[in-house]
Amino acid sequence: MSTEFEDGTPSADAAPKKSGTNAPKIVLLLAVVAAAFFAYRDYGDVLSLDYLASKEAELRQYRQDNPVLVYGVAMAIYVLVTGLSLPGASVLTLAYAWYFGFARGMIVVSFASTAGATMAFMLSRYFLQETIQSRFKDKLVSFNEALQREGAFYLFTLRLIPAVPFFVINVVMGLTPLKTRTFWWVSQVGMLPGTAVYVYAGSQFPDLTTLAEKGGSGILTPELIGAFVLLGLFPIVVKKVIGNWKASRTATAN
């Protein structure tokens, strides 16, 4: 008897579906990719610090005239950019930090980035997971089992390592049997420290013009670099602590 994981991922003993049934997904995937490509080609310049700096006065006025709507618009833009894996998330993070300040910027970026990540995760799952799991099911058995046991910790670790690209984690995790709700809450918590570091850096600039002039290198202070190093070491320390705790419980039980 074949079985499935909760999110619909076929297990190792599930019979693969006929490839013909994937044709509508392939067409829809190409349409999504094409839409993302042309959207970025036509509007990609908007996601640059130089462009945003040139519109600084208008942005300030819009925030003053639309104090509530501005948050919804900002979140929608961030979700679309991250959900479609378009370049520009880092620029938006820094710009939002300046625009809203640290506390409000944290709220907007944290929830919008998690929503966008979940969107990218679900798109990857819908379009690619069945094909990957069916084609490589024999090689993925042990990998799937490991994710069933410790998938949340793996994802949490990846979220804390700045060197791992944001969109890569979203797409790769979408190919796994990790549950959507687990992906969402672990991403929300795991990305929080890194988000805080970026938002804090962006909130320290008095205006977008200064931020655009200094660019990404301008935020890399020794304190910021140290914070990222600590973020990378944190999951290693956590795993060590958890391992020692499990070992002590096993010894006590015996």
C-alpha positions in Angstrom: 0.0 0.0 0.0 1.4 3.4 -0.9 1.4 6.2 1.6 1.9 10.0 1.5 3.3 12.6 3.8 0.9 15.2 5.2 1.7 17.7 2.5 1.2 15.3 -0.3 4.8 14.2 -0.8 4.8 10.6 -2.1 6.8 8.2 0.1 9.4 5.8 -1.2 6.9 3.0 -1.9 4.4 5.3 -3.7 4.1 4.6 -7.4 5.1 7.5 -9.6 2.5 9.2 -11.6 2.6 9.3 -15.4 4.7 12.1 -16.7 1.9 13.3 -19.0 0.0 14.6 -16.0 2.7 17.1 -15.4 2.2 19.0 -18.7 -0.3 21.6 -17.2 2.2 22.3 -14.4 5.0 22.8 -16.8 3.0 25.3 -18.8 1.9 27.1 -15.7 5.5 27.1 -14.4 6.8 28.6 -17.6 4.1 31.3 -17.4 5.1 32.2 -13.8 8.8 32.3 -14.7 8.0 34.5 -17.8 5.8 36.9 -15.7 8.6 37.2 -13.1 11.2 37.8 -15.8 9.3 40.5 -17.6 8.2 42.2 -14.3 11.8 42.4 -13.2 13.0 43.5 -16.6 10.5 46.4 -16.6 10.5 47.3 -13.0 13.7 45.9 -11.6 15.3 49.4 -11.4 12.7 50.3 -8.8 14.4 47.8 -6.4 17.6 49.8 -6.2 18.8 52.2 -3.5 19.6 54.8 -6.1 16.1 54.9 -7.5 14.5 54.9 -4.0 16.8 57.7 -3.0 15.7 59.8 -5.9 12.1 59.3 -4.7 12.8 60.0 -1.0 10.6 63.1 -0.8 7.7 61.4 -2.5 8.1 58.4 -0.2 8.0 60.6 2.9 4.9 62.4 1.6 3.2 59.1 0.8 3.8 57.8 4.4 2.4 61.0 5.8 -0.7 61.0 3.6 -1.4 57.2 3.9 -0.2 56.2 7.4 -2.0 52.9 7.4 -2.1 51.9 3.7 1.7 52.4 3.4 2.2 49.3 5.6 0.0 47.1 3.4 1.7 48.3 0.2 5.1 47.7 1.7 4.3 44.2 2.8 2.7 43.3 -0.5 5.8 44.4 -2.5 8.1 42.5 -0.2 6.0 39.3 -0.3 5.9 39.4 -4.1 9.7 40.1 -4.5 10.6 37.2 -2.1 7.8 34.9 -3.1 8.9 35.1 -6.8 12.6 34.9 -5.8 13.4 38.2 -7.5 16.6 40.2 -6.6 16.0 43.1 -4.3 15.0 41.7 -0.9 18.2 43.1 0.8 17.6 46.5 -0.7 14.0 46.5 0.5 15.1 45.4 4.0 17.5 48.3 4.3 15.0 50.8 2.8 12.1 49.7 5.0 14.4 49.9 8.0 15.1 53.6 7.2 11.5 54.2 6.2 9.7 52.8 9.2 12.4 52.8 11.8 13.8 49.8 13.7 10.7 48.5 15.6 8.1 48.9 12.8 10.6 47.9 10.2 11.2 44.7 12.1 7.5 43.8 12.1 7.0 44.6 8.4 10.2 42.8 7.2 9.8 39.8 9.5 6.3 38.9 8.6 6.6 39.8 5.0 9.8 37.9 4.5 8.2 34.8 6.1 5.1 35.1 4.0 7.2 35.5 0.8 9.4 32.5 1.8 6.4 30.4 2.3 5.0 31.5 -1.0 8.2 30.4 -2.8 8.3 27.2 -0.8 4.7 26.3 -1.9 5.4 27.2 -5.6 8.5 25.0 -5.5 6.4 22.2 -3.9 3.6 22.5 -6.4 5.7 22.7 -9.5 8.7 20.5 -8.8 8.4 18.3 -5.7 6.4 15.4 -7.3 8.9 15.2 -10.2 12.0 15.3 -8.0 10.7 12.9 -5.4 9.5 10.4 -8.0 12.6 10.5 -10.1 15.0 10.2 -7.2 12.9 8.3 -4.7 15.4 5.6 -4.0 18.2 8.0 -3.3 15.9 10.3 -1.2 14.6 7.7 1.2 17.2 8.3 4.0 17.1 12.0 3.3 13.3 12.1 3.7 13.5 10.1 6.9 16.1 12.4 8.3 13.9 15.4 7.5 10.9 13.7 9.2 13.0 13.5 12.4 15.0 16.7 12.4 13.7 18.8 9.5 12.8 21.7 11.7 16.3 21.9 13.2 18.0 21.7 9.7 15.8 24.6 8.5 16.5 26.6 11.6 20.2 26.1 11.2 20.1 27.2 7.5 18.1 30.3 8.4 20.8 31.4 10.8 23.6 31.1 8.3 23.8 34.3 6.2 26.0 32.6 3.6 23.1 30.4 2.4 21.0 32.3 -0.1 17.4 33.0 1.1 15.7 31.9 -2.1 17.8 28.6 -2.3 16.5 27.5 1.1 12.9 28.2 0.1 13.1 26.3 -3.2 15.1 23.3 -1.9 12.8 22.9 1.2 9.8 22.9 -1.1 11.2 19.7 -2.7 11.2 17.9 0.7 8.4 16.4 2.8 8.7 19.1 5.4 5.3 20.3 6.4 4.2 23.8 5.4 3.3 24.9 8.8 6.6 23.7 10.1 8.4 25.7 7.4 6.4 28.8 8.2 7.0 28.9 12.0 10.6 27.8 11.9 11.4 30.4 9.2 9.6 33.1 11.2 11.8 32.3 14.3 15.0 31.4 12.5 15.1 34.5 10.3 14.4 36.9 13.2 18.0 37.4 14.4 19.3 38.0 10.9 16.4 40.3 10.1 17.1 42.3 13.3 20.7 42.8 12.3 19.9 44.0 8.8 17.0 46.3 10.0 19.1 47.8 12.7 21.9 48.6 10.2 19.4 50.2 7.8 17.7 52.2 10.5 21.0 53.9 11.5 21.1 56.0 8.2 19.6 59.5 8.3 18.4 59.3 4.7 18.2 57.1 1.6 20.8 59.2 -0.2 23.4 58.4 2.3 22.5 54.8 2.3 22.6 54.7 -1.5 26.0 56.4 -1.5 27.6 53.9 0.9 25.8 50.9 -0.5 26.0 47.4 1.1 29.6 47.8 2.1 28.6 50.9 4.2 26.6 48.8 6.6 29.4 46.3 7.3 30.7 47.6 10.5 32.8 45.4 12.8 29.8 45.1 15.1 27.6 43.9 12.2 30.2 41.4 11.0 30.6 40.1 14.6 26.8 39.7 14.8 26.7 37.6 11.6 29.6 35.4 12.9 27.6 34.8 16.1 24.6 33.9 14.0 26.6 31.3 12.2 28.0 29.8 15.4 24.6 29.7 17.3 23.1 26.6 15.6 26.3 24.7 16.3 26.2 25.6 20.0 22.5 24.7 20.1 23.0 21.3 18.6 25.8 20.6 21.0 23.7 21.5 24.0 20.8 19.4 22.7 23.1 16.5 22.1 24.5 16.7 25.6 21.0 16.9 27.0 19.8 13.9 25.1 22.9 11.9 26.2 22.4 12.8 29.8 18.7 11.7 29.6 19.6 8.4 28.0 22.3 7.8 30.7 19.8 8.6 33.5 17.2 6.3 31.9 19.6 3.4 31.8 
